[in-house]
Amino acid sequence: MNQRIIFTRYIIIIFFVIFFFRLWQLQLFDGEKFKNLSEKNRLRIIKTPAPRGIIYDRNGIPLVKNIPFFSVMLNPDELDSIDTSKLADLIGIKEADLIDKIDKQRSSPFVPIKLKIGLTFEEVARIEARKSDFPGVFVDTEVGRNYLFGKTGAHVIGYLGKIRSYQATAIDLKELPQDALIGQWGIEAVFDKELRGMPGERIIEVDAIGRELRLIREVSPIKGKDIYLSIDIDIHKAIEESFGTKAGALVAIKVDTGEVLALESLPSFDPNVFAKGVSYSDWIMLINDPKKPMLNRALQSQYPPGSTFKIIPAIAGLEERVVNNDFSANCSGNLSYGKWNFGCWRKGGHGLVNLHRAIVESCDVYFYELGKRLGIDKIHKYAYAFGLGQKTGLELIPVKEKSGLIPNVSWKEKNKRLPWYLGDTFISSIGQGFVLATPIQMANVTASVVNGGFIYKPSLLFNVKQPSVKIDVAEESLNTIKKAMAGVVNEPGGTAKGAISQTVSIGGKTGTSQVVGKKKGLVAEKYMDHAWFIAFAPVEKPEIALAVFVEHGGGGGAVAAPIAKKAIEAYFKGKLENKNDKNR
């Protein structure tokens, strides 16, 4: 028994002797060898970007495309061996800028530092060829964005941009790299989280010159969700072509759902400028451009709507029974009130006109009389019921929608510290003076008039019907207005002959917004009136309603109406083509 114990002890002693001898050998003779090997091999964490979801129009036409773009990266644990002067020359930036980038991103020994984005193929080839001279430097492939229609529809689609300092603390952005691209404008921003998907990750072991030795762990990225918009890009193209060099906006709405078929603001901007990060000089040039391409005129330009507003006091008059279609007013070209003279746009007057003809011919004097009978507070009541004087609620980050203005007695007392005069009512009744509206508001008003009195919150998503509110107006009153608007385009004396189409029947209402400070004899564009036109089609069973606004365009019938016609025809042409495609 004692011999077994002694034998066991000898075995254990021999084992420890061999173990310590081997340990001593490794440290003394092979230590430097393994130290070099361990220093040459590094772990690298590579974020694998998720393919961003594609944005389509209502007909399935892709509006964006994912494209690869290349960045040069530096593994942080190789910083001590890097000659920053030579590296700066290699990648084509100043050494001071390179050092600044390194200092700002030097947060983790495992997270590579991004030195330059948007490399050309020539730059990629040059860096790869000299990889062995710069340990830890490698080229990374990321996912960028190509906006296929350039400026067309840019205010809706939006663009990607780098994470800004105030966004970096957001919960859903904390895990993203500092210079990651996220949605900063338009639909790209509104649905950024859905479009972005979930990035993947690869943890690999590499040698001193960045060659991959083995994969430690991999998590695959999850593609972002595709988004189908309600807009029709072909309508947008027709709008852009029709506007030419003019500034303005057009909003078109599907009357039975509230879907936005088009929302174009001109002049526009090219989102591809922002796709890989806009330069400071380009950004300054955009925001200082006197034509204001970054301004979304569809939601942010609020001007007197002119005679397009006349449909509101017309509905109010019918509902309040202060007029009917038999009530007539005699227009001699002006209406005198005390020492003031309120003129009609037609200097010789319209003669005796009823409500129908007053809308068809846009007689101002008739609406002075109607406004006098109603009073401003009743006009305010019906304008507000149709959504004027308040935001529609359409969200397009970072655009802040304007609410417009519908004045009344208390508003003037509070904001102007003045009483309300009858002359104010006259001017407000024809959509001038204090009355302000945006193109999207006037499009929504038009849709509500022709869809039976339902007002929808506009939506930019395809086939999504928003909840509606029924306005408390009689169908008979709305039908009277629809009939008159059809006459504006199609009857003798109508003010919108430019909207007559051989493709579809169109109804509408012209408007001219007077420019403050307009001087007699001055013909420069900045002194010209703004042109408005609201429209719907087909007259028999309306599907589309829209509003056109042209800055300093002149007359609504001559300038805005033809643009509306082109947009409406583009919509029905697209419908017909889609129907034919399905029947093939």
VENCOR-V787847 format. One record per backbone hydrogen bond with DSSP energy under -1.0 kcal/mol. NH is the residue of the N-H (numbers start at 0). CO is the residue of the C=O. Records with the same first field share a line. If there is no record, write none. Layout:
NH = CO + CO
This chain:
4 = 0
5 = 1
6 = 2
7 = 3
8 = 4
9 = 5
10 = 6
11 = 7
12 = 8
13 = 9
14 = 10
15 = 11
16 = 12
17 = 13
18 = 14
19 = 15
20 = 16
21 = 17
22 = 18
23 = 19
24 = 20
25 = 21
26 = 22
27 = 23
28 = 24
29 = 24
33 = 29
34 = 30
35 = 31
36 = 32
37 = 33
38 = 34
39 = 35
40 = 36
41 = 205
43 = 203
44 = 109
45 = 201
47 = 199
52 = 194
55 = 226
56 = 60
57 = 230
59 = 56
62 = 54
64 = 145
66 = 143
68 = 141
70 = 139
71 = 115
72 = 137
73 = 112
74 = 135
77 = 74
78 = 75
81 = 78
86 = 82
87 = 83
88 = 84
89 = 85
90 = 86
91 = 87
92 = 87
97 = 93
98 = 94
99 = 95
100 = 96
101 = 97
102 = 98
103 = 99
104 = 100
106 = 104
112 = 73
114 = 71
115 = 71
118 = 69
123 = 119
124 = 120
125 = 121
126 = 122
127 = 123
128 = 124
129 = 125
130 = 127
132 = 129
133 = 130
136 = 133
137 = 72
139 = 70
141 = 68
143 = 66
145 = 64
147 = 62
149 = 146
151 = 148
153 = 150
155 = 152
156 = 152
157 = 153
160 = 181
162 = 179
166 = 163
167 = 163
169 = 166
172 = 169
173 = 169
175 = 172
179 = 176
181 = 160
183 = 158
184 = 158
185 = 396
186 = 155
187 = 156
188 = 185
189 = 185
190 = 186
191 = 188
194 = 190
195 = 191
197 = 221
199 = 47
200 = 218
201 = 45
202 = 216
203 = 43
204 = 213
205 = 41
206 = 210
209 = 206
212 = 204
213 = 204
215 = 202
216 = 202
218 = 200
221 = 197
223 = 50
224 = 193
226 = 53
228 = 55
229 = 459
231 = 260
235 = 231
236 = 232
237 = 233
238 = 234
239 = 235
240 = 236
241 = 237
242 = 238
243 = 239
245 = 242
247 = 265
248 = 548
249 = 263
250 = 546
251 = 261
252 = 544
253 = 258
254 = 542
256 = 253
257 = 253
259 = 458
260 = 251
261 = 251
263 = 249
265 = 247
272 = 269
273 = 270
276 = 273
282 = 278
283 = 279
284 = 280
285 = 281
286 = 282
287 = 283
291 = 288
294 = 291
296 = 294
298 = 295
299 = 295
302 = 436
305 = 430
307 = 304
308 = 305
309 = 306
311 = 308
313 = 309
314 = 310
315 = 311
316 = 312
317 = 313
318 = 314
319 = 315
321 = 316
322 = 316
326 = 323
328 = 352
330 = 350
334 = 341
336 = 339
339 = 336
341 = 334
343 = 332
348 = 345
350 = 330
352 = 328
357 = 353
358 = 354
359 = 355
360 = 356
362 = 357
366 = 362
367 = 363
368 = 364
369 = 365
370 = 366
371 = 367
372 = 368
373 = 369
374 = 370
378 = 374
379 = 375
380 = 376
381 = 377
382 = 378
383 = 379
384 = 380
385 = 381
386 = 383
387 = 382
398 = 395
401 = 298
404 = 435
411 = 407
412 = 408
413 = 409
414 = 410
415 = 411
417 = 411
424 = 420
425 = 421
426 = 422
427 = 423
428 = 424
430 = 427
431 = 426
434 = 431
435 = 404
436 = 302
439 = 297
441 = 437
442 = 438
443 = 439
444 = 440
445 = 441
446 = 442
447 = 443
448 = 444
449 = 445
450 = 446
452 = 447
454 = 468
458 = 257
461 = 227
463 = 460
465 = 256
468 = 454
470 = 452
472 = 470
477 = 473
478 = 474
479 = 475
480 = 476
481 = 477
482 = 478
483 = 479
484 = 480
485 = 481
486 = 482
487 = 483
489 = 485
490 = 486
493 = 490
494 = 359
495 = 487
498 = 495
499 = 496
506 = 535
507 = 484
508 = 533
510 = 531
512 = 529
517 = 514
521 = 518
526 = 523
527 = 524
529 = 512
530 = 549
531 = 510
532 = 547
533 = 508
534 = 545
535 = 506
536 = 543
542 = 536
543 = 536
544 = 252
545 = 534
546 = 250
547 = 532
548 = 248
549 = 530
550 = 246
552 = 549
553 = 528
558 = 554
560 = 555
563 = 559
564 = 560
565 = 561
566 = 562
567 = 563
568 = 564
569 = 565
570 = 566
571 = 567
572 = 568
573 = 569
574 = 570
575 = 571
576 = 572
577 = 573
578 = 574
579 = 575
580 = 576
581 = 577
582 = 578
